[in-house]
Amino acid sequence: MNYAFLSNGITSALESQGSIDWFPVPRFDSQSIFTKILDSEKGGYFSVKPIEYNKIQEEYIGYSLILKTTFKKNDLKSMVIDFLPISLPAIIRLYDTELPLEVNILPVFNYGLINAGTEIVKDGVIYRNPLSKEGIELLVYGNYEIISPYKLIIKPGKGYLYLLYSKDLRYGLFSQKGFVYSRPYEAFSKLIALSEKELSRAKRIRKMERFKDIYYRSISVLLGLLYRPSGGIIASPTTSLPEIIGMERNWDYRYVWIRDASYATEALIKANLLTQARRSLDFIISVIDPSSKSFDHPFYTIDGTPPPAEENLDWLSGFKNSKPVRVGNAAYLQIQMDIEGAFMHTLHEYYKETQDDEYINSNYWAIEAIATWVKSYWREPSTDIWEERGVTRHYVHTKVMSWVALDRAYKLAEALGYKKEAEEWKSVANEIKEDIMRHGIVEGSFVRYYGGDEIDSALLTLPLYDFVDANDKIFLNTLKRIESELKIEDGLYLRYKKDFLGSVVHPFALVTPWMARVYIRLNKVEDAIRLLEKLDKCSNSLKLLGEHIDQKNCEARGNFPHSFPHAGIILSIIELEEKLNAENITTNK
């Protein structure tokens, strides 16, 4: 998956070798106008590259999500800088070229279904959706020639291409209101400054120079997945990039999963990005229902509304002919009992980091709502972290997360002086733990679900949530099974062996940082470093990771980039640094 991820916290784009092949507008979960990544013929794209070149280099500018692509032919070169300006559903492409550039642009509305009407105007081209007032405008500055609405030739020199989506073209770039929109070079400077300012607040990695690049890249990815108007963090900016090429494991992840967002928020807390973390917490709290299940849905749209139903886009062939292409996600029908625990753990981590009594007190109603729900319903079966469709069981990881929800609730209540609630919730947490220890262990090992004997990698989280110590004998037996049964290659592990769709093929990227964090707790620091080196190696040239990894070539599989592995990397590297610093202090003493 040799794509760059561009984002401005409103929407995103994926680009490779000068071609933007994915661009939903006006926001992350909208219909896309460039969809080539899901259909090479019908999808539409926006390509800028020299007519002739023999070398290409892609790199981000610093740790921003601004991409610089350099093309070379002999001693001549072209440089194109691509970014999404702050707060606009737009793409700006600055160029400085010694070679003639060819621009090919094919916007197609509604995921490649509706062809655009075109109009060449002074300084550019307008592409209209014939079924609405929306459209795309391309403003061109420099020395150029418009060959057709779909092709331009740019002559050597400097300039830019400015593409803006408007829901109503009467207020677009070429309207009387056009002067209010970002000026390209100023927009570039503002985005650079914002990126540097945000990242400057992140914890500095002192000893871990070897992981510095993927650490900061992971932070930039999480910030790029945060929808700025609401604070919600989406799981991934794409839909239907397949877990397995040619198969049907293709899902839409452009929503705020409570679990995924909680993991990402924990990583931001640990990285000292507390303002962004608090905005994410605010979003999650805003969707809590105090009168029923705390989270009515496993995920929400980026503005906090209920998620859309799942449907197939039959006119698209899919990534490398992997059908179906789906939008929406039927997992919204599931009742997932682990997500309350994921959120409560993150809220507790925020409190540990900030000691912000006022914030916790003002949201105590949310803690009560979650604790009340979990206390009443933890005995029920549910789907689990892996979201198998049509399957409900008493999953051990899910039960543990119910324990986490009440354990963190009682600790927060205790810290704020709510002794009665604290005692009640602690008592039920102990009851849940006893139930897990009675029903969730087979032959000295934790198992995936009650009554079964198989395992899954989510069991690695038990010591990460302090349910058991990493040195606990039962957990060590579980770890040994995961290492032998789910390991597919050094440093890469399956999440489980099979599910409702059959056998699993590729490693799940999050498992590697989970395992690294376990090794850190076991004082197996070199093993943890080895795992992180493997994950670093399996990221693409820009340090990006998808949900899965193809063990044959380290190429990303599934939606890309994904918050899970990048959040896991941040937490692993911080814990590794803390471990090494502690050892260094001990040694110096």
C-alpha positions as CSV (number, residue, x, y, z in Angstrom):
1,M,0.0,0.0,0.0
2,N,2.4,2.6,-1.3
3,Y,0.1,5.6,-0.6
4,A,0.6,8.8,1.3
5,F,-2.1,10.0,3.7
6,L,-3.1,13.7,3.5
7,S,-5.5,15.2,6.0
8,N,-6.7,18.5,7.3
9,G,-9.0,17.2,10.0
10,I,-12.0,17.7,7.8
11,T,-11.4,15.2,5.0
12,S,-8.5,13.2,3.6
13,A,-6.8,12.0,0.5
14,L,-4.6,9.1,-0.5
15,E,-1.9,9.8,-3.1
16,S,0.8,7.7,-4.8
17,Q,3.4,8.9,-7.4
18,G,1.7,12.2,-8.1
19,S,-1.8,10.7,-8.4
20,I,-4.6,11.4,-5.9
21,D,-6.7,8.3,-6.0
22,W,-9.1,8.9,-3.0
23,F,-10.8,12.0,-1.9
24,P,-14.2,12.1,-0.2
25,V,-15.9,15.5,0.1
26,P,-16.8,17.5,2.0
27,R,-15.7,15.3,4.9
28,F,-14.2,11.9,5.8
29,D,-17.3,9.9,5.5
30,S,-18.7,11.6,2.4
31,Q,-19.0,10.3,-1.2
32,S,-15.7,10.4,-2.9
33,I,-14.9,12.3,-6.2
34,F,-11.6,10.6,-6.8
35,T,-12.1,6.8,-6.3
36,K,-9.4,5.2,-8.4
37,I,-8.2,3.2,-5.5
38,L,-11.4,1.2,-5.6
39,D,-11.8,1.1,-9.4
40,S,-8.9,1.9,-11.7
41,E,-11.2,2.6,-14.7
42,K,-14.3,4.3,-13.3
43,G,-13.0,5.8,-10.1
44,G,-11.5,9.1,-11.1
45,Y,-8.2,10.6,-10.1
46,F,-6.1,13.8,-10.0
47,S,-2.6,13.3,-11.4
48,V,0.3,15.8,-11.7
49,K,3.6,14.5,-13.0
50,P,6.2,15.3,-15.6
51,I,5.5,14.0,-19.1
52,E,8.8,12.2,-18.9
53,Y,10.9,11.2,-15.8
54,N,13.0,8.4,-14.6
55,K,13.2,8.9,-10.8
56,I,10.7,9.7,-8.2
57,Q,10.9,10.4,-4.4
58,E,8.0,10.9,-2.0
59,E,8.5,12.3,1.5
60,Y,6.5,14.2,4.1
61,I,7.7,17.7,5.1
62,G,8.9,17.1,8.6
63,Y,6.2,15.2,10.6
64,S,3.3,17.0,8.9
65,L,0.9,15.4,6.5
66,I,2.1,17.6,3.6
67,L,3.6,15.5,0.8
68,K,6.6,16.5,-1.3
69,T,7.1,14.6,-4.5
70,T,10.3,15.1,-6.5
71,F,10.6,13.8,-10.1
72,K,13.9,13.7,-11.9
73,K,15.0,13.3,-15.5
74,N,18.7,13.4,-15.8
75,D,19.8,16.8,-14.4
76,L,16.3,18.3,-14.4
77,K,13.7,18.0,-11.7
78,S,10.2,18.8,-10.7
79,M,8.9,19.3,-7.2
80,V,5.2,19.1,-6.3
81,I,3.9,19.8,-2.8
82,D,0.5,18.5,-2.0
83,F,-1.7,19.3,1.0
84,L,-5.3,19.8,2.2
85,P,-5.7,23.4,3.5
86,I,-7.1,23.9,7.0
87,S,-10.9,23.8,7.2
88,L,-11.6,23.4,3.5
89,P,-12.6,20.3,1.4
90,A,-9.8,21.3,-1.0
91,I,-6.5,20.1,-2.4
92,I,-3.6,22.5,-3.1
93,R,-0.7,21.4,-5.3
94,L,2.3,23.8,-5.4
95,Y,4.8,23.1,-8.1
96,D,8.3,24.3,-9.0
97,T,9.4,22.5,-12.2
98,E,12.1,22.4,-14.7
99,L,10.2,19.8,-16.7
100,P,6.8,20.1,-18.5
101,L,4.1,18.7,-16.3
102,E,1.0,16.8,-17.4
103,V,-2.1,17.2,-15.4
104,N,-4.9,14.6,-15.7
105,I,-8.0,15.1,-13.7
106,L,-11.2,13.1,-13.7
107,P,-13.7,14.0,-10.9
108,V,-16.6,11.5,-10.8
109,F,-19.4,12.2,-8.3
110,N,-20.9,9.6,-5.9
111,Y,-18.1,7.1,-5.8
112,G,-17.6,7.0,-9.6
113,L,-21.3,6.8,-10.5
114,I,-22.0,10.3,-11.9
115,N,-20.0,11.9,-14.6
116,A,-19.3,15.6,-14.3
117,G,-20.5,18.3,-16.6
118,T,-17.5,20.5,-17.5
119,E,-16.9,24.2,-18.3
120,I,-13.6,25.8,-19.1
121,V,-13.4,29.3,-17.6
122,K,-10.8,31.9,-17.2
123,D,-8.0,30.5,-14.9
124,G,-9.4,27.0,-14.7
125,V,-12.2,24.5,-15.1
126,I,-15.5,23.8,-13.3
127,Y,-16.9,20.3,-12.9
128,R,-20.6,20.2,-12.0
129,N,-22.7,17.4,-10.6
130,P,-25.7,17.4,-13.1
131,L,-28.0,16.2,-10.3
132,S,-27.3,18.9,-7.8
133,K,-25.7,22.3,-7.2
134,E,-22.4,20.8,-6.0
135,G,-19.2,20.8,-7.9
136,I,-15.5,21.0,-8.1
137,E,-13.5,24.0,-9.3
138,L,-9.9,23.8,-10.4
139,L,-8.0,27.1,-10.3
140,V,-4.7,27.1,-12.1
141,Y,-1.8,29.6,-11.7
142,G,1.4,29.6,-13.7
143,N,2.3,29.0,-17.3
144,Y,-0.1,26.4,-18.6
145,E,-2.3,25.3,-21.5
146,I,-5.7,23.7,-21.1
147,I,-5.9,20.8,-23.6
148,S,-9.3,19.7,-22.5
149,P,-11.3,19.8,-19.2
150,Y,-9.5,16.7,-18.2
151,K,-5.9,17.5,-19.3
152,L,-3.6,20.4,-18.9
153,I,0.1,20.9,-19.7
154,I,2.2,23.0,-17.3
155,K,5.3,24.6,-18.7
156,P,8.5,25.0,-16.6
157,G,8.2,27.5,-13.8
158,K,6.4,27.9,-10.5
159,G,2.7,28.0,-9.7
160,Y,-0.2,26.0,-8.2
161,L,-3.3,24.1,-8.8
162,Y,-6.2,24.7,-6.3
163,L,-9.1,22.3,-6.3
164,L,-12.1,23.2,-4.1
165,Y,-15.3,21.3,-3.6
166,S,-18.5,23.4,-3.1
167,K,-21.9,22.1,-2.0
168,D,-23.2,25.0,-4.0
169,L,-21.1,26.4,-6.8
170,R,-22.7,29.8,-6.4
171,Y,-20.3,30.2,-3.5
172,G,-17.2,28.6,-5.0
173,L,-13.7,29.7,-6.0
174,F,-14.9,31.5,-9.2
175,S,-17.8,33.2,-7.5
176,Q,-17.9,36.7,-6.0
177,K,-17.1,35.1,-2.7
178,G,-13.9,33.4,-4.1
179,F,-11.5,35.9,-2.4
180,V,-12.4,34.6,1.1
181,Y,-10.8,31.2,0.5
182,S,-7.3,30.2,1.4
183,R,-4.4,31.7,-0.5
184,P,-2.2,28.7,-1.5
185,Y,1.2,29.8,-0.2
186,E,-0.3,31.3,2.9
187,A,-2.3,28.1,3.5
188,F,0.9,26.1,3.2
189,S,2.7,28.2,5.8
190,K,-0.3,28.1,8.2
191,L,-0.6,24.3,7.9
192,I,3.2,23.8,8.5
193,A,3.0,26.1,11.6
194,L,-0.1,24.3,13.0
195,S,1.5,20.8,12.5
196,E,4.8,21.9,14.2
197,K,2.9,23.5,17.1
198,E,0.8,20.4,17.7
199,L,3.7,18.0,17.6
200,S,5.9,20.3,19.8
201,R,3.6,19.4,22.7
202,A,4.2,15.7,22.3
203,K,6.5,13.9,24.6
204,R,10.1,13.9,23.3
205,I,11.6,10.5,22.9
206,R,15.0,10.7,24.5
207,K,16.5,7.2,24.2
208,M,14.5,5.8,21.4
209,E,16.1,7.6,18.4
210,R,15.7,4.5,16.3
211,F,11.9,4.7,16.6
212,K,11.6,8.5,16.5
213,D,10.3,8.7,12.9
214,I,7.5,6.1,13.3
215,Y,6.6,7.6,16.7
216,Y,6.0,11.1,15.4
217,R,4.4,9.8,12.2
218,S,2.0,7.8,14.3
219,I,1.0,10.9,16.2
220,S,0.5,12.8,13.0
221,V,-1.7,10.0,11.7
222,L,-3.9,10.1,14.8
223,L,-4.2,13.9,14.6
224,G,-5.1,13.5,10.9
225,L,-7.9,11.1,11.8
226,L,-9.4,13.5,14.3
227,Y,-12.4,15.4,12.8
228,R,-11.7,18.9,14.0
229,P,-15.3,20.2,14.2
230,S,-16.4,17.5,16.6
231,G,-13.3,15.9,18.1
232,G,-14.3,12.4,17.0
233,I,-11.4,10.2,15.9
234,I,-12.2,7.9,13.0
235,A,-10.7,4.4,12.7
236,S,-9.4,4.9,9.2
237,P,-10.0,7.3,6.3
238,T,-10.9,4.6,3.7
239,T,-13.5,2.0,2.9
240,S,-13.3,-1.5,1.4
241,L,-9.6,-1.8,1.2
242,P,-9.5,-5.6,1.6
243,E,-8.1,-7.7,4.4
244,I,-7.4,-10.4,1.8
245,I,-7.0,-9.5,-1.9
246,G,-9.9,-10.8,-4.0
247,M,-12.0,-11.7,-1.0
248,E,-15.1,-10.1,0.7
249,R,-13.5,-8.9,3.9
250,N,-14.0,-5.3,2.9
251,W,-15.5,-2.8,5.3
252,D,-16.1,1.0,5.7
253,Y,-14.1,2.4,8.7
254,R,-14.7,6.1,8.2
255,Y,-16.6,6.4,11.5
256,V,-15.8,6.9,15.2
257,W,-15.7,3.5,16.8
258,I,-15.8,3.9,20.6
259,R,-13.2,1.3,21.1
260,D,-10.8,2.5,18.4
261,A,-11.2,6.1,19.4
262,S,-10.6,5.3,23.1
263,Y,-7.3,3.5,22.2
264,A,-6.3,6.5,20.0
265,T,-7.2,8.9,22.8
266,E,-5.2,7.0,25.3
267,A,-2.2,7.3,23.0
268,L,-2.7,11.1,22.7
269,I,-2.9,11.3,26.5
270,K,0.4,9.5,27.0
271,A,2.0,11.6,24.2
272,N,1.0,14.7,26.2
273,L,-1.5,16.0,23.6
274,L,-4.1,16.6,26.3
275,T,-6.1,19.2,24.4
276,Q,-6.8,16.9,21.5
277,A,-7.4,14.0,23.9
278,R,-9.9,15.9,25.8
279,R,-11.8,16.9,22.7
280,S,-12.0,13.2,21.8
281,L,-13.3,12.4,25.3
282,D,-15.9,15.2,25.0
283,F,-17.1,13.6,21.7
284,I,-17.4,10.1,23.2
285,I,-19.2,11.5,26.3
286,S,-21.6,13.4,24.1
287,V,-23.0,10.2,22.6
288,I,-23.5,8.4,25.9
289,D,-27.1,7.5,26.6
290,P,-27.8,7.5,30.4
291,S,-31.2,5.9,30.1
292,S,-30.2,2.7,28.3
293,K,-27.0,1.0,27.0
294,S,-24.3,3.7,27.5
295,F,-23.3,3.4,23.8
296,D,-26.3,2.5,21.8
297,H,-24.1,1.8,18.8
298,P,-20.5,0.5,18.6
299,F,-19.7,3.5,16.3
300,Y,-21.0,6.9,15.3
301,T,-20.7,9.3,12.4
302,I,-18.1,12.0,12.8
303,D,-20.7,14.5,14.0
304,G,-22.1,12.0,16.6
305,T,-25.3,10.9,14.9
306,P,-26.3,7.3,14.5
307,P,-24.4,5.4,11.7
308,P,-25.8,4.7,8.3
309,A,-26.9,1.3,7.1
310,E,-24.5,-0.8,5.0
311,E,-24.8,-1.0,1.3
312,N,-22.8,-2.3,-1.6
313,L,-21.6,-0.1,-4.5
314,D,-22.0,-2.7,-7.2
315,W,-20.6,-0.5,-10.0
316,L,-17.1,-0.4,-8.5
317,S,-14.7,-3.3,-9.1
318,G,-12.9,-2.9,-5.8
319,F,-9.2,-2.6,-4.9
320,K,-7.5,-5.1,-7.1
321,N,-10.9,-6.6,-8.0
322,S,-11.8,-7.2,-4.3
323,K,-15.6,-7.0,-4.2
324,P,-17.9,-5.9,-2.7
325,V,-17.2,-2.2,-2.2
326,R,-19.2,-1.3,0.9
327,V,-20.2,2.1,2.5
328,G,-21.8,2.2,5.9
329,N,-21.2,-0.7,8.2
330,A,-23.7,-3.4,9.4
331,A,-21.7,-3.7,12.7
332,Y,-23.9,-0.8,13.9
333,L,-26.5,-3.6,14.6
334,Q,-24.2,-5.3,17.1
335,I,-24.3,-5.0,20.8
336,Q,-20.7,-4.8,21.9
337,M,-20.2,-5.0,25.6
338,D,-16.4,-4.3,25.7
339,I,-16.6,-0.7,24.5
340,E,-17.7,0.8,27.8
341,G,-14.5,-0.6,29.4
342,A,-12.3,0.8,26.6
343,F,-13.7,4.3,27.2
344,M,-13.6,4.1,31.0
345,H,-10.0,3.0,31.0
346,T,-9.1,6.0,28.8
347,L,-11.0,8.4,31.0
348,H,-9.2,7.0,34.0
349,E,-5.8,7.5,32.2
350,Y,-6.8,11.1,31.5
351,Y,-7.5,11.6,35.2
352,K,-4.2,10.0,36.3
353,E,-2.3,12.2,33.9
354,T,-4.1,15.5,34.8
355,Q,-5.7,15.1,38.2
356,D,-8.5,17.2,36.7
357,D,-11.2,16.8,39.4
358,E,-13.4,19.4,37.8
359,Y,-13.6,17.6,34.5
360,I,-14.3,14.2,36.1
361,N,-16.9,15.7,38.4
362,S,-18.7,17.5,35.6
363,N,-18.9,14.2,33.7
364,Y,-19.7,12.0,36.7
365,W,-23.1,11.4,35.3
366,A,-21.4,9.5,32.4
367,I,-19.4,7.4,34.8
368,E,-22.6,6.5,36.7
369,A,-24.5,5.7,33.5
370,I,-21.7,3.3,32.3
371,A,-21.3,1.7,35.7
372,T,-25.1,1.2,36.1
373,W,-25.4,-0.4,32.7
374,V,-22.4,-2.7,33.1
375,K,-23.5,-3.7,36.6
376,S,-26.8,-4.8,35.2
377,Y,-25.9,-6.4,32.0
378,W,-22.3,-7.8,32.2
379,R,-23.6,-11.4,32.4
380,E,-25.2,-11.1,28.9
381,P,-23.4,-12.6,25.8
382,S,-22.3,-10.2,23.1
383,T,-20.1,-9.7,20.1
384,D,-16.6,-8.9,20.9
385,I,-13.7,-6.7,19.8
386,W,-13.4,-8.6,16.5
387,E,-17.1,-7.9,15.6
388,E,-18.0,-11.3,14.1
389,R,-21.3,-11.0,12.4
390,G,-24.1,-13.2,13.7
391,V,-22.1,-14.6,16.6
392,T,-22.6,-13.8,20.3
393,R,-20.8,-15.5,23.1
394,H,-19.4,-14.9,26.5
395,Y,-16.0,-13.6,25.3
396,V,-13.3,-13.5,27.9
397,H,-11.9,-10.2,26.6
398,T,-15.3,-8.7,26.7
399,K,-15.9,-9.8,30.3
400,V,-12.5,-8.4,31.2
401,M,-13.5,-5.1,29.7
402,S,-16.7,-5.1,31.8
403,W,-14.4,-5.6,34.8
404,V,-12.3,-2.7,33.5
405,A,-15.4,-0.4,33.3
406,L,-16.3,-1.0,36.9
407,D,-12.8,-1.1,38.2
408,R,-12.0,2.3,36.7
409,A,-15.4,3.6,37.7
410,Y,-14.9,2.7,41.4
411,K,-11.4,4.2,41.3
412,L,-12.7,7.5,39.9
413,A,-15.5,7.5,42.4
414,E,-13.2,6.8,45.2
415,A,-10.8,9.6,44.1
416,L,-13.7,12.1,44.1
417,G,-15.2,11.0,47.5
418,Y,-18.2,9.0,46.2
419,K,-17.6,6.2,48.7
420,K,-20.9,4.4,48.4
421,E,-20.8,4.1,44.6
422,A,-17.1,3.1,44.8
423,E,-17.8,0.2,47.2
424,E,-20.7,-1.0,45.1
425,W,-18.8,-0.9,41.8
426,K,-15.7,-2.5,43.3
427,S,-17.8,-5.3,44.6
428,V,-19.3,-6.0,41.2
429,A,-15.9,-5.8,39.6
430,N,-14.7,-8.5,41.9
431,E,-17.7,-10.6,41.1
432,I,-16.9,-10.3,37.3
433,K,-13.3,-11.2,38.0
434,E,-14.3,-14.3,39.9
435,D,-16.6,-15.3,37.0
436,I,-13.8,-15.0,34.5
437,M,-11.4,-17.0,36.6
438,R,-14.1,-19.7,37.0
439,H,-15.3,-19.9,33.4
440,G,-12.6,-18.4,31.2
441,I,-9.7,-20.7,31.9
442,V,-9.2,-24.1,30.3
443,E,-6.2,-26.3,31.2
444,G,-4.3,-23.5,32.8
445,S,-4.8,-20.9,30.0
446,F,-7.3,-18.1,29.4
447,V,-9.4,-18.9,26.4
448,R,-11.3,-16.8,23.8
449,Y,-14.8,-17.5,25.2
450,Y,-16.6,-19.5,27.8
451,G,-17.0,-23.1,26.9
452,G,-14.3,-23.0,24.2
453,D,-10.7,-24.0,24.1
454,E,-9.3,-21.7,21.4
455,I,-7.5,-18.4,22.0
456,D,-7.3,-15.0,20.5
457,S,-4.7,-12.2,20.7
458,A,-7.1,-9.9,22.6
459,L,-6.1,-11.9,25.7
460,L,-2.7,-10.1,25.5
461,T,-4.5,-7.1,26.9
462,L,-5.2,-8.7,30.3
463,P,-2.0,-7.4,31.9
464,L,-2.2,-4.2,29.9
465,Y,-5.4,-3.4,31.8
466,D,-4.0,-4.8,35.1
467,F,-6.5,-7.6,35.2
468,V,-3.7,-9.9,36.0
469,D,0.1,-9.4,36.4
470,A,2.1,-10.2,33.3
471,N,4.0,-12.8,35.4
472,D,0.8,-14.6,36.4
473,K,1.2,-18.3,35.7
474,I,-2.1,-18.6,33.8
475,F,-1.3,-15.6,31.7
476,L,2.1,-16.9,30.9
477,N,0.5,-20.1,29.7
478,T,-1.8,-18.0,27.6
479,L,1.1,-16.0,26.2
480,K,2.9,-19.2,25.3
481,R,-0.1,-20.4,23.3
482,I,-0.4,-17.1,21.5
483,E,3.3,-17.2,20.6
484,S,3.0,-20.7,19.2
485,E,-0.5,-20.9,17.8
486,L,-1.0,-17.3,16.4
487,K,2.5,-16.4,15.3
488,I,2.7,-16.4,11.5
489,E,6.2,-14.9,11.2
490,D,8.7,-13.3,13.6
491,G,7.0,-10.3,15.1
492,L,3.6,-10.9,13.3
493,Y,0.6,-12.6,14.7
494,L,-3.0,-13.4,13.7
495,R,-5.8,-12.1,15.9
496,Y,-7.3,-15.6,15.8
497,K,-7.4,-18.5,13.4
498,K,-10.9,-18.4,12.0
499,D,-14.2,-16.6,12.1
500,F,-17.6,-16.5,10.4
501,L,-16.0,-15.9,7.0
502,G,-13.5,-18.7,7.3
503,S,-9.8,-18.9,8.0
504,V,-7.8,-15.8,8.7
505,V,-4.8,-15.2,6.4
506,H,-2.9,-12.0,7.4
507,P,-1.5,-10.8,10.7
508,F,-3.3,-8.1,12.6
509,A,-1.0,-5.1,13.0
510,L,-2.2,-4.1,16.5
511,V,-1.1,-7.5,18.0
512,T,2.6,-6.7,17.6
513,P,2.6,-3.6,19.9
514,W,0.3,-5.4,22.3
515,M,2.9,-8.2,22.5
516,A,5.7,-5.6,22.8
517,R,4.0,-4.0,25.8
518,V,3.6,-7.4,27.4
519,Y,7.3,-8.1,26.9
520,I,8.2,-4.8,28.5
521,R,6.2,-5.8,31.6
522,L,8.1,-9.1,31.6
523,N,11.5,-7.2,31.4
524,K,12.1,-8.8,28.0
525,V,13.2,-5.4,26.6
526,E,15.2,-6.8,23.6
527,D,12.3,-8.9,22.5
528,A,10.0,-5.8,22.6
529,I,12.5,-3.8,20.6
530,R,12.7,-6.6,18.0
531,L,8.9,-6.5,17.6
532,L,8.8,-2.8,17.1
533,E,11.6,-3.0,14.6
534,K,9.5,-5.5,12.7
535,L,6.5,-3.2,12.7
536,D,8.7,-0.3,11.6
537,K,10.1,-2.4,8.8
538,C,6.6,-3.4,7.7
539,S,5.4,0.2,7.5
540,N,5.5,1.7,4.1
541,S,8.2,4.2,3.0
542,L,6.3,7.0,4.7
543,K,5.9,5.0,8.0
544,L,2.2,4.3,7.5
545,L,0.5,1.1,8.6
546,G,-2.9,-0.5,7.7
547,E,-5.1,-2.7,9.8
548,H,-3.4,-5.9,8.6
549,I,0.0,-6.8,7.2
550,D,0.7,-9.2,4.3
551,Q,3.5,-11.3,5.8
552,K,4.9,-12.2,2.3
553,N,5.9,-8.6,1.4
554,C,5.0,-6.4,4.4
555,E,2.4,-4.6,2.4
556,A,-0.5,-3.1,4.3
557,R,-3.9,-4.9,4.0
558,G,-7.3,-3.6,5.1
559,N,-8.2,0.0,5.5
560,F,-5.3,2.4,5.5
561,P,-3.8,4.0,7.5
562,H,-5.4,2.6,10.6
563,S,-5.5,4.1,14.1
564,F,-5.0,0.8,15.9
565,P,-1.4,0.1,15.1
566,H,-0.4,3.7,15.2
567,A,-1.9,4.1,18.7
568,G,-0.2,0.9,19.7
569,I,3.1,2.1,18.5
570,I,2.9,5.3,20.5
571,L,2.0,3.5,23.7
572,S,4.7,0.8,23.2
573,I,7.5,3.3,22.5
574,I,6.5,5.5,25.5
575,E,6.5,2.5,27.8
576,L,9.8,1.3,26.4
577,E,11.3,4.6,26.9
578,E,10.0,4.8,30.5
579,K,11.4,1.3,31.1
580,L,14.8,2.1,29.8
581,N,14.9,5.4,31.7
582,A,14.0,3.6,34.9
583,E,16.7,1.0,34.3
584,N,19.2,3.7,33.6
585,I,18.4,5.5,36.9
586,T,18.7,2.2,38.8
587,T,22.0,1.5,37.2
588,N,23.4,5.0,37.9
589,K,22.4,4.6,41.6
